[in-house]
Amino acid sequence: MGAVPLRLNHALGSSLGAFAMRRLMPREWRVARINIDLCWPKLDAASRAQMLKESMRETGKAMSEPLRLWRLSIEKRRSLAVDSPGRDTIDAICNAPGGAIILSPHLGSWEYLGLYIVSRKRMVVMYKPGKYSALDEFIVSGRKGGGLELVRADRRGVATMRKALADGAIVAILPDQEPKGGTGTFAPFFGIPAWTMNLVAALARREPAPVYACFAQRLARAEGYRLHADPVGDEIRSDDSVVSATALNAAVERCVRQCPAQYLWSYKRFRVRPDGSRWHYKVAPK
């Protein structure tokens, strides 16, 4: 899929998501359905079913589009970002002498967002290795080939990000992943307690860099991407972990509400529960 035009790539990815996800990845389909039902209780059943269908198509695009995006020249990458206030904000962030912390949820094309930013400024991205080493190596290779610097979500990775910020680089974190062990705090996400990372708050408290929640929204017919960038308030730097985690999830939720069908609803965001149990998305959460 990497050799075909982006419009065809998205068409193939959309078809993959629409027809294959439920058959080949039934667990992901079920998780997405449950998450949408939980987070959008005021929508009627037909609207939630339509969001699920659109979400599966967008997930297919998220799987196929990196193969194309990684092959694009810097000029072509930049040209895919349509005029928008968000693009202007991101360009200003890149042109500023200091660093910035970017929160990039699993929304829209997080691959394109990173490639656009790194085409203008050094960017260090924290990532969590996947379950399949071969696939993980392939993805890491593609991202590094696009110019991104990747660090693992550990102490060494945090130290690298702090050094990068001090050097005026941009650092990015995917903030909607469940953290390990005792490195998180429960805070509401769409009104549901979600185990939320403390890493962002710890980094923001130590570094004066501004914090933004950003995403790249796919446009219909592969006509490009609309970049969004919104500043995150100082609550993110609070010493109170509940306050900072609530600010983090609120920033992510504001992004998701702008184009909910492009969110990765198939991620088990509510797996860890406040009573210490782990929910397997088979019965109602506690």
Secondary structure as UniProt FT lines:
FT   TURN            2..3
FT   HELIX           6..24
FT   HELIX           26..39
FT   TURN            41..42
FT   HELIX           45..69
FT   TURN            70..71
FT   HELIX           74..79
FT   HELIX           85..95
FT   STRAND          100..103
FT   STRAND          107..108
FT   HELIX           110..118
FT   TURN            119..120
FT   STRAND          123..127
FT   HELIX           133..145
FT   TURN            146..147
FT   STRAND          149..152
FT   HELIX           155..166
FT   TURN            167..168
FT   STRAND          170..173
FT   TURN            175..176
FT   TURN            181..182
FT   STRAND          184..189
FT   TURN            190..191
FT   STRAND          192..197
FT   HELIX           199..206
FT   STRAND          211..218
FT   HELIX           220..222
FT   STRAND          225..231
FT   HELIX           234..237
FT   HELIX           241..256
FT   TURN            257..258
FT   HELIX           260..262
FT   TURN            265..266
FT   TURN            269..270
FT   TURN            274..275
//
